[in-house]
């Protein structure tokens, strides 16, 4: 299994576990997190280079 396939497999398992899914905007490509019931964007997602982890924008 390639590195990309392994990443997508683990991301799929994580999404199913927490019932939260990563999506993207069609115009700007910004990633966001949706819940299982598709109630809309929960928060915009970003990669924090300093912490080396994902974070969610505060509103």
C-alpha positions as a Markdown table, in Angstrom:
| # | Residue | x | y | z |
|---|---|---|---|---|
| 1 | Unk | 0.0 | 0.0 | 0.0 |
| 2 | Unk | 1.4 | 3.4 | -1.0 |
| 3 | Unk | 1.9 | 6.3 | 1.5 |
| 4 | Unk | -1.1 | 8.1 | -0.1 |
| 5 | Unk | -3.4 | 5.1 | 0.2 |
| 6 | Unk | -2.4 | 4.5 | 3.8 |
| 7 | Unk | -3.1 | 8.2 | 4.7 |
| 8 | Unk | -6.5 | 8.1 | 3.1 |
| 9 | Unk | -7.3 | 4.8 | 4.8 |
| 10 | Unk | -6.4 | 6.2 | 8.2 |
| 11 | Unk | -8.2 | 9.5 | 7.5 |
| 12 | Unk | -11.3 | 7.5 | 6.5 |
| 13 | Unk | -11.2 | 5.5 | 9.7 |
| 14 | Unk | -10.8 | 8.6 | 11.8 |
| 15 | Unk | -13.7 | 10.3 | 10.0 |
| 16 | Unk | -16.0 | 7.4 | 10.6 |
| 17 | Unk | -14.9 | 7.1 | 14.3 |
| 18 | Unk | -15.7 | 10.8 | 15.1 |
| 19 | Unk | -18.5 | 11.3 | 12.4 |
| 20 | Unk | -16.7 | 14.4 | 11.2 |
| 21 | Unk | -15.4 | 14.9 | 7.6 |
| 22 | Unk | -13.0 | 17.2 | 5.8 |
| 23 | Unk | -14.3 | 19.1 | 2.8 |
| 24 | Unk | -13.1 | 22.0 | 0.7 |
| 25 | Unk | -14.5 | 25.2 | -0.9 |
| 26 | Unk | -15.0 | 25.0 | -4.6 |
| 27 | Unk | -13.8 | 28.6 | -5.2 |
| 28 | Unk | -10.9 | 28.9 | -2.8 |
| 29 | Unk | -10.1 | 25.4 | -1.8 |
| 30 | Unk | -10.1 | 26.1 | 1.9 |
| 31 | Unk | -10.5 | 22.9 | 4.0 |
| 32 | Unk | -13.3 | 22.8 | 6.5 |
| 33 | Unk | -14.8 | 20.2 | 8.9 |
| 34 | Unk | -18.4 | 19.0 | 8.6 |
| 35 | Unk | -20.3 | 16.8 | 11.0 |
| 36 | Unk | -22.1 | 13.6 | 10.2 |
| 37 | Unk | -25.5 | 15.3 | 9.7 |
| 38 | Unk | -24.1 | 17.8 | 7.2 |
| 39 | Unk | -25.2 | 20.7 | 9.3 |
| 40 | Unk | -22.7 | 22.9 | 7.5 |
| 41 | Unk | -19.2 | 24.1 | 8.1 |
| 42 | Unk | -18.2 | 23.6 | 11.7 |
| 43 | Unk | -14.9 | 25.5 | 11.4 |
| 44 | Unk | -12.2 | 26.2 | 8.8 |
| 45 | Unk | -9.2 | 23.9 | 9.2 |
| 46 | Unk | -5.5 | 25.0 | 9.0 |
| 47 | Unk | -2.1 | 23.4 | 9.5 |
| 48 | Unk | 0.0 | 25.0 | 12.2 |
| 49 | Unk | 3.6 | 24.8 | 11.2 |
| 50 | Unk | 4.9 | 25.8 | 14.6 |
| 51 | Unk | 2.9 | 23.1 | 16.5 |
| 52 | Unk | 3.0 | 20.6 | 13.6 |
| 53 | Unk | -0.7 | 19.8 | 13.9 |
| 54 | Unk | -4.1 | 20.8 | 12.5 |
| 55 | Unk | -6.1 | 23.5 | 14.2 |
| 56 | Unk | -9.6 | 25.0 | 13.7 |
| 57 | Unk | -10.1 | 28.8 | 13.2 |
| 58 | Unk | -11.8 | 30.6 | 16.0 |
| 59 | Unk | -14.9 | 32.6 | 15.1 |
